[in-house]
């Protein structure tokens, strides 16, 4: 791997594009309930919240195209529909949610203004930041990420010193699994498909680069981002564990994060948290809007497509960002329950060697994944008692992972059948 200034800036930018408000709020709560078993939940969380996004960027570096290349082998029509859904979801829900979270945590406690006002200011800044495409990644990697990391490290390092109450007994039953499923809820696999293309295009805009060098550069940047995420997540989980004797067990995730900030930084804690949440949300919104505009520009290939898409995405962000965080999550959940498993499957298949992901294999696994994801959607509208006769036949369905084992079995069986057919048709010596 080749480490230089370019890969360092790219790695920093990738970290910031992945590290949104959810990534900041989830880990401390995990550690809080895990107590002395904090390192076990950290292992599970890192596997899903770092491993999956990292594989997504590695797959992008190998394919060196756009998000369309992830599903083209299934079908060009499927790939186009999947890609459009990913970007529609991203600019309609996760991007506006960053504005809503910023308002609720960083603005509302200090200023008496409505969510719509915050959303207008927020996406106006996103517009100015994104409109000059060549400088997006450079500005994030050079300026925004170091600020985020400094604030995070100040909070984390303070927790290493004594002065807290003794840790309470763990309340987490299966710590590694709990960490894994919590990391799964970051939905960063989708982010990998969106921001992976942003990173590739950013490198190509700066200089002419050979395919092999581009793959090494992007993969190295992904490893750097992964290491940074690993350190930060582990630190936040440990911080949550250290303070689990300081707060009541019914504290919310946001209240816990706020309490940790004030406990570690005193009067400056509230301001530091507001700044940290704002920057974490802002970089995520920048990545989503940039990725969507890049996709439209490379797909339509007409002058002015990029700035037009940026403006439309920001206007949509203003409208949706005026809703509360809970309202946005309620709208997003049914679609995400189908799209997210499909995203994970496409990432994993495209990381595998060529011989294990034929067109037939990819089509079969994708079809099974979509079908077995539907019970997770039904659980949003029906109780588990109403769906009991269906769910009892689907392993891991209680964890919203009913598609996992069928997908693995389908992948294995179809590959074995293809191996058998291939050898059966070979001429006998």
Secondary structure as UniProt FT lines:
FT   HELIX           5..18
FT   HELIX           21..34
FT   HELIX           35..37
FT   HELIX           38..46
FT   HELIX           47..51
FT   HELIX           52..63
FT   HELIX           68..71
FT   TURN            72..74
FT   HELIX           76..89
FT   HELIX           90..94
FT   HELIX           95..102
FT   HELIX           103..107
FT   TURN            108..110
FT   HELIX           115..130
FT   HELIX           133..135
FT   HELIX           136..139
FT   HELIX           140..144
FT   HELIX           145..158
FT   TURN            159..160
FT   HELIX           175..184
FT   TURN            185..186
FT   HELIX           188..206
FT   HELIX           211..242
FT   TURN            243..246
FT   TURN            249..250
FT   HELIX           253..265
FT   TURN            266..267
FT   HELIX           268..300
FT   TURN            303..304
FT   HELIX           305..321
FT   HELIX           325..351
FT   HELIX           354..356
FT   HELIX           359..381
FT   TURN            384..387
FT   HELIX           388..391
FT   TURN            392..393
FT   TURN            395..396
FT   HELIX           397..399
FT   HELIX           403..425
//
